[in-house]
Amino acid sequence: MISQTEKKAIISLIRQQVVPAIGCTEPIAVALCVAKARETLGYQPERIDLRLSANILKNAMGVGIPGTGMIGLPIAVALGAIIGRSEYQLEVLRDSDREAVERGKRFIAEDRIHIRLEEHDPDKLYIGCLCSANGHEAEAIIKGGHTRFVFLRRDDEVIMQCDADSVADDACGEVPLTLRKVYDFATETDVEDLRFILEAKRLNEKASDDGLRENYGHSLGKTMCSPLGRGIMGESIFSKILSRTSCACDARMAGAMIPVMSNSGSGNQGICATMPVVVFAEENHNTEEELIRALILSNLAAIYIKQHLGTLSALCGCVVASTGSSCGITYLMGGTYEQMVYSVKNMIANLTGMICDGAKPSCALKVTSGVGTAVMSAMLAIQHRYVSSVEGIIDDDVDQSIRNLVAIGSKGMDETDRYVLDIMTHKGKR
């Protein structure tokens, strides 16, 4: 049994990690840091100097910025300086409009923005921003989490500073989880205390609807709903899960000015942990309570894995989030904890090693691959079929299997991450 104190702590953890976000979280986090530095400075910056970790750069190079029709960091930085409000957190560019975008373009053209790689700090999520104007300067640093400010100063006055240990401890989360605890919490907690998770359903369904109406990105979701897609894939539950999930990802990655409910700092992870569960529950005629518990299972399982993997890594986040959705779908199929364990092992056996090569419209393809695997893994699990410990990296202990996945994604793929960034930053130069 999980104590009431621990249940409250887990609910707080979910509320902290499952939050609305407009746009891809890496460029938006940079815009947030710029907005905070500008607010601290008190003036419109004449110059902005940014130091960004490799993973931030990687995830911000090719993604659409909401409401701009533009991709990449410069316009996000410019808008953060012009209209960004730090109290909006990951919705920092909420007030952007056509006039602001035009001002942002002029800001870029005036060569006020200077970006370089941060090579000294080992944290994979590091954003340092120095704004200067009128003989004054202000510095803001985000580290370890997309909204986690660890340093603020104006001129010689240090306003806020956190030591590295406290940042690392905070980044790991204060609630120790296991897969069993995730399952017990989701199935035992009073459903009224979990009802807040339906906001994830509302926001991400709206994003999916938007992705179906418009031609965003590669229009993967819309293509699957077209006569061509239906002719090939039919109108099964499986095809509906894939299309509605990828529609939301299409819209988000192309820069639609709509909020999605994120998970562990990623909108795509939030979409991937939510939409497959929502669609399956709808098609399978599950009750609202079953949907709520399945959404908690999916999102909390993803949070659990990300606690150990880290906010950013060489491993594509859809591996984590679709593992969560497989747990939720298994539950909606009537599965037990044992069968949920099977689904997780099936997921790890299949998707481990999928690289993250930055946030971009083609992320919809990876999300769809992850979600397709989630459904297949649940189908096998419900029939007590699973990858055993004599196969590959799977262990008898499911939590050890998760640790194996995390070790590969966080340590084993570090060199892969460096190669990916090198390739992305040297296209056409070799």
Backbone hydrogen bonds, N-H to C=O, Kabsch-Sander energy under -0.5 kcal/mol:
donor,donor_aa,acceptor,acceptor_aa,energy
7,K,3,S,-2.4
8,K,4,Q,-2.3
9,A,5,T,-1.8
10,I,6,E,-2.4
11,I,7,K,-2.5
12,S,8,K,-2.2
13,L,9,A,-2.0
14,I,10,I,-2.6
15,R,11,I,-2.5
16,Q,12,S,-1.7
17,Q,13,L,-2.0
18,V,14,I,-2.5
19,V,17,Q,-0.7
21,A,260,V,-2.5
22,I,90,L,-2.1
23,G,21,A,-0.6
23,G,258,I,-0.6
24,C,64,G,-0.6
28,I,24,C,-1.8
29,A,25,T,-2.2
30,V,26,E,-1.9
31,A,27,P,-2.4
32,L,28,I,-2.4
33,C,29,A,-2.3
34,V,30,V,-2.3
35,A,31,A,-2.6
36,K,32,L,-2.3
37,A,33,C,-2.2
38,R,34,V,-2.7
39,E,35,A,-2.5
40,T,36,K,-2.3
41,L,37,A,-2.3
42,G,38,R,-2.8
43,Y,38,R,-0.5
46,E,132,S,-2.9
47,R,132,S,-1.6
48,I,112,R,-3.0
49,D,130,L,-2.7
50,L,48,I,-0.5
50,L,114,H,-3.1
51,R,128,G,-2.6
52,L,116,R,-2.2
53,S,126,Y,-2.2
57,L,53,S,-2.3
58,K,54,A,-2.8
59,N,55,N,-1.8
60,A,56,I,-0.6
60,A,57,L,-1.2
61,M,57,L,-0.9
62,G,359,A,-0.7
64,G,253,M,-2.4
65,I,70,M,-2.8
67,G,255,G,-1.7
68,T,65,I,-1.7
69,G,65,I,-0.6
70,M,65,I,-0.6
72,G,63,V,-2.1
76,A,72,G,-0.8
77,V,73,L,-2.7
78,A,74,P,-2.7
79,L,75,I,-2.4
80,G,76,A,-2.1
81,A,77,V,-1.8
82,I,78,A,-1.7
83,I,79,L,-2.8
84,G,79,L,-1.5
85,R,92,V,-1.3
88,Y,85,R,-1.8
89,Q,86,S,-1.8
91,E,88,Y,-1.9
92,V,89,Q,-1.3
94,R,91,E,-2.1
96,S,93,L,-1.8
101,V,97,D,-2.2
102,E,98,R,-2.1
103,R,99,E,-2.3
104,G,100,A,-2.4
105,K,101,V,-2.2
106,R,102,E,-1.8
107,F,103,R,-2.3
108,I,104,G,-2.1
109,A,105,K,-2.4
110,E,106,R,-1.7
111,D,108,I,-2.0
112,R,107,F,-1.2
114,H,48,I,-2.6
116,R,50,L,-2.1
118,E,52,L,-2.8
119,E,117,L,-0.8
126,Y,124,K,-0.6
127,I,142,I,-2.7
128,G,51,R,-2.8
129,C,140,A,-2.9
130,L,49,D,-2.7
131,C,129,C,-0.5
131,C,138,A,-2.9
132,S,47,R,-2.2
133,A,136,H,-2.3
136,H,133,A,-2.3
138,A,131,C,-2.6
139,E,153,R,-2.1
140,A,129,C,-2.4
141,I,151,F,-2.1
142,I,127,I,-2.8
143,K,148,R,-2.2
144,G,125,L,-2.2
148,R,145,G,-1.5
149,F,147,T,-1.1
150,V,141,I,-2.7
151,F,141,I,-1.2
152,L,160,M,-2.5
153,R,139,E,-2.0
154,R,157,E,-2.4
155,D,137,E,-2.8
157,E,154,R,-2.3
158,V,156,D,-0.7
159,I,152,L,-2.3
159,I,157,E,-0.7
160,M,152,L,-1.8
162,C,150,V,-2.5
167,V,163,D,-1.6
168,A,164,A,-2.4
169,D,165,D,-2.6
170,D,166,S,-2.3
171,A,167,V,-2.5
172,C,168,A,-1.4
173,G,169,D,-0.6
173,G,170,D,-1.1
182,V,178,T,-2.2
183,Y,179,L,-2.3
184,D,180,R,-2.9
185,F,181,K,-2.6
186,A,182,V,-2.2
187,T,183,Y,-2.0
188,E,184,D,-2.0
189,T,185,F,-1.8
193,D,190,D,-1.6
194,L,191,V,-1.3
195,R,191,V,-0.7
197,I,194,L,-2.0
198,L,195,R,-2.1
199,E,196,F,-1.8
200,A,197,I,-1.2
201,K,197,I,-0.9
202,R,198,L,-2.2
203,L,199,E,-2.5
204,N,200,A,-2.3
205,E,201,K,-2.2
206,K,202,R,-1.8
207,A,203,L,-2.0
208,S,204,N,-2.0
209,D,205,E,-2.5
210,D,206,K,-2.1
211,G,207,A,-2.2
212,L,208,S,-1.5
213,R,209,D,-1.7
214,E,210,D,-2.2
216,Y,214,E,-0.9
219,S,216,Y,-2.5
223,T,219,S,-2.4
224,M,220,L,-2.0
225,C,221,G,-0.9
226,S,222,K,-0.6
226,S,223,T,-0.9
229,G,223,T,-0.9
230,R,226,S,-3.1
231,G,227,P,-2.3
232,I,228,L,-1.6
233,M,229,G,-3.4
234,G,230,R,-2.1
236,S,233,M,-0.6
240,K,236,S,-2.0
241,I,237,I,-2.4
242,L,238,F,-2.2
243,S,239,S,-2.6
244,R,240,K,-2.4
245,T,241,I,-1.7
246,S,242,L,-2.3
247,C,243,S,-2.1
248,A,244,R,-1.2
249,C,245,T,-1.6
250,D,246,S,-3.0
251,A,247,C,-2.1
252,R,248,A,-2.1
253,M,249,C,-2.7
254,A,250,D,-1.5
255,G,251,A,-0.5
255,G,252,R,-1.1
256,A,251,A,-2.4
258,I,256,A,-2.0
260,V,21,A,-2.6
262,S,19,V,-3.0
262,S,260,V,-0.7
263,N,266,S,-2.3
264,S,17,Q,-1.7
265,G,17,Q,-0.6
266,S,263,N,-1.1
270,G,266,S,-1.7
271,I,267,G,-2.6
272,C,268,N,-2.8
273,A,269,Q,-2.0
274,T,270,G,-0.9
274,T,271,I,-0.6
275,M,271,I,-2.4
278,V,274,T,-2.4
279,V,275,M,-2.8
280,F,276,P,-2.2
281,A,277,V,-2.4
282,E,278,V,-2.1
283,E,279,V,-2.6
284,N,280,F,-2.6
285,H,281,A,-0.6
285,H,282,E,-0.6
286,N,281,A,-2.3
291,L,287,T,-2.1
292,I,288,E,-2.7
293,R,289,E,-2.5
294,A,290,E,-2.3
295,L,291,L,-2.6
296,I,292,I,-2.1
297,L,293,R,-2.5
298,S,294,A,-2.6
299,N,295,L,-2.6
300,L,296,I,-2.8
301,A,297,L,-2.2
302,A,298,S,-1.8
303,I,299,N,-2.1
304,Y,300,L,-2.6
305,I,301,A,-2.1
306,K,302,A,-2.5
307,Q,303,I,-2.0
308,H,304,Y,-0.8
308,H,305,I,-0.9
309,L,305,I,-1.9
310,G,306,K,-2.5
314,A,409,G,-1.0
316,C,354,M,-2.7
319,V,316,C,-1.7
320,V,316,C,-0.6
321,A,317,G,-2.5
322,S,318,C,-2.4
323,T,319,V,-1.0
324,G,320,V,-1.7
325,S,321,A,-2.2
326,S,322,S,-2.0
327,C,323,T,-1.5
328,G,324,G,-2.0
329,I,325,S,-2.7
330,T,326,S,-2.3
331,Y,327,C,-2.1
332,L,328,G,-2.1
333,M,329,I,-1.6
334,G,331,Y,-1.9
335,G,330,T,-2.6
340,M,336,T,-1.9
341,V,337,Y,-2.3
342,Y,338,E,-1.7
343,S,339,Q,-2.0
344,V,340,M,-2.1
345,K,341,V,-2.2
346,N,342,Y,-2.3
347,M,343,S,-2.0
348,I,344,V,-2.5
349,A,345,K,-2.2
350,N,346,N,-1.0
350,N,347,M,-0.6
351,L,347,M,-2.7
352,T,348,I,-1.1
354,M,351,L,-1.9
356,C,314,A,-2.2
357,D,355,I,-0.7
363,C,360,K,-2.1
364,A,361,P,-1.7
365,L,362,S,-1.3
366,K,362,S,-1.0
367,V,363,C,-2.9
368,T,364,A,-2.1
369,S,365,L,-1.9
370,G,366,K,-2.5
371,V,367,V,-2.7
372,G,368,T,-2.5
373,T,369,S,-1.9
374,A,370,G,-1.9
375,V,371,V,-2.0
376,M,372,G,-2.0
377,S,373,T,-2.8
378,A,374,A,-2.0
379,M,375,V,-2.4
380,L,376,M,-2.2
381,A,377,S,-2.5
382,I,378,A,-2.6
383,Q,379,M,-0.6
383,Q,380,L,-1.1
384,H,381,A,-2.3
385,R,380,L,-2.5
391,E,388,S,-1.7
392,G,390,V,-0.6
394,I,391,E,-1.6
398,V,396,D,-0.6
401,S,397,D,-1.9
402,I,398,V,-2.1
403,R,399,D,-2.0
404,N,400,Q,-2.3
405,L,401,S,-2.1
406,V,402,I,-2.6
407,A,403,R,-2.6
408,I,404,N,-2.0
409,G,405,L,-2.4
410,S,406,V,-2.8
411,K,407,A,-2.1
412,G,407,A,-2.4
413,M,408,I,-1.5
414,D,411,K,-1.5
417,D,413,M,-2.5
418,R,414,D,-1.8
419,Y,415,E,-2.1
420,V,416,T,-2.7
421,L,417,D,-2.3
422,D,418,R,-2.3
423,I,419,Y,-2.6
424,M,420,V,-2.4
425,T,421,L,-2.2
426,H,422,D,-0.7
426,H,423,I,-0.7
429,K,426,H,-2.0
430,R,426,H,-0.6
